[in-house]
Amino acid sequence: MSNAIPTELSVNGKNHSVIKLLGKGKGGYSYLASDGTNQYVLKQIHHEPCSYYQFGDKIQSELNDYNRLKKSE
């Protein structure tokens, strides 16, 4: 994966313009993006093998994090 920030990401066939990189973690990148009407945080998850760290179910982990953030509103 390149270190360049993408200008656009496609999710379910819908293009989103990347506004900025919000952060990079062990599991992937988080971007602030827009579909022209609304803004979203899009996650681009790494699928790289890592010999020193065992990842569980990354999608479930993201859902758990999202639900934890929702509860803190």
N, C-alpha and C positions, 0 to 999 in steps of 0.2 A: 504494500500500500504506500502510495506517495505521501509525503508530508505536506503537500499543497492542499489548501482548503478548497473543496469543490465549490463551484459557483451555483450548482443546481443538484438536487437530489430528487429521485422519483420514488414515490410511495404509492403502491397499488395503482400504478399507471398514471398518477397525477404528479406533475412537476411542481417542485417547491424551490424558490430562490433562496440560497443561503445568505443570511445577513451577516452572521459571524460565528466563529467557533466559541462555544461557551466553556468547553473543558474536555480533557482527555483523561480517561481512567484506565484501569486494568482491562476492562471489558470493551471499551470502545470510545467513540467520540460523541459529544453532544453539540448540536448546532442549533442556533436560532434561525428559523426559516419562515418564509411566507409563501402562501399560495396566491397572493395578490389581494386577498380579502382578509385573511386571518394570519396570525403568527403562531408558530408551533415550535416546540423543542423536538428535534428529530435526533434519534440515536442511530449511529452507524456502529454496529457491534463487530468487534474483531472475531475472526475465526482462525486465529493463528495458534499453532501448537506451542505449548509452553511447558518445558520439562520440569521446571521448579515450582509450578503452581497448578493445582487442579481446579478447574472451573466446574461448577455444577450446571444446572439448567439456566443459561443466561437470560432467556426470555422470562422465565418465572421470577428470577432475581429482579429484573427490571420492573415487572408487575408489582412485586412486593414493595420495591422502593417507591413506585408511583402511589400505591395505596397508602403507604406511610406518610408521604407528602400531603396527599389529599386530607388525611385525618388531622394534619397540623394546621389546616386553614382556619 
